[in-house]
Amino acid sequence: MANFSERIRTLRKERCLKQRELAEICKLSLRGYQQYEYGEGYPEVPGLLRIAEYFDVSLDYLMGRTDKREINR
């Protein structure tokens, strides 16, 4: 299974977004966002929720705990 940095990179590329664009969506500096993709850091819970909601995936998927993207509602 993929980890967080791989998942966020894949999701970003699927939407044809640049790192800078997703950084703005996440309300981060470019370097702050790059730390996520390079596996140098993780967002706090509100940031994780914002990313999961933007990509419409579950937190378990985003964090690499499952390969199912669906959100259980």
C-alpha positions in Angstrom: 0.0 0.0 0.0 1.1 3.5 -0.7 1.9 6.0 2.1 0.7 9.5 2.6 3.3 11.3 0.4 2.7 8.9 -2.5 -1.1 9.2 -2.2 -1.1 13.0 -2.1 1.3 13.2 -5.1 -0.9 10.7 -7.1 -4.1 12.6 -6.3 -2.5 15.9 -7.2 -1.3 14.6 -10.6 -4.7 13.0 -11.3 -6.2 16.5 -11.1 -3.4 17.9 -13.2 -2.4 20.3 -10.4 1.0 21.8 -9.8 2.4 21.7 -6.3 2.0 25.4 -6.0 -1.7 25.2 -6.8 -2.4 22.5 -4.2 -0.3 24.4 -1.7 -2.7 27.4 -2.2 -5.7 25.1 -1.8 -4.2 23.7 1.4 -3.4 27.2 2.6 0.3 26.4 2.8 3.6 27.7 1.5 5.0 25.8 -1.5 7.8 24.5 0.7 5.3 23.5 3.4 3.3 21.5 0.9 6.5 20.0 -0.7 7.4 18.6 2.7 4.2 16.4 2.5 5.1 15.0 -0.9 8.7 14.4 0.1 7.7 12.6 3.2 9.3 15.2 5.5 6.1 16.1 7.4 2.4 15.6 7.8 -0.5 18.0 8.1 -2.3 18.4 11.3 -5.8 17.0 11.5 -7.6 20.1 10.1 -5.2 20.0 7.1 -5.8 16.3 6.6 -9.5 16.8 6.6 -9.2 19.7 4.1 -7.2 17.5 1.7 -9.4 14.5 2.0 -12.5 16.6 1.4 -10.9 18.3 -1.6 -10.1 15.0 -3.2 -13.3 13.3 -1.9 -11.3 10.4 -0.4 -11.4 8.8 3.1 -8.7 9.6 5.7 -7.8 5.9 5.7 -7.1 6.0 2.0 -5.2 9.3 2.3 -3.0 7.9 5.0 -2.4 4.6 3.2 -4.4 2.4 5.5 -6.7 1.1 2.7 -6.8 1.1 -1.0 -10.5 1.9 -1.1 -11.0 5.6 -1.8 -14.7 5.7 -0.9 -15.9 7.5 2.2 -18.2 5.4 4.5 -21.2 7.6 5.0 
